[in-house]
């Protein structure tokens, strides 16, 4: 693993908490895709339904 990856790994926990809070606020369903792009697509789709 590269040395530049370690700061990102430390912040992964915080990022996952933020994603979880946004999913709960938007009431979107859990998807198997864990990428940022897939999450943002699901978030946009949920907000367009509201």
KAPEZI-V449950 format. One record per helix or strand of 2 or more residues. SS is the DSSP state (H for helix, E for strand). FROM is the first residue (numbers start at 1). TO is the last residue. Records with the same first field share a line. If there is no record, write none. Layout:
# KAPEZI-V449950
SS: FROM-TO  FROM-TO
This chain:
# KAPEZI-V449950
H: 3-26  36-49
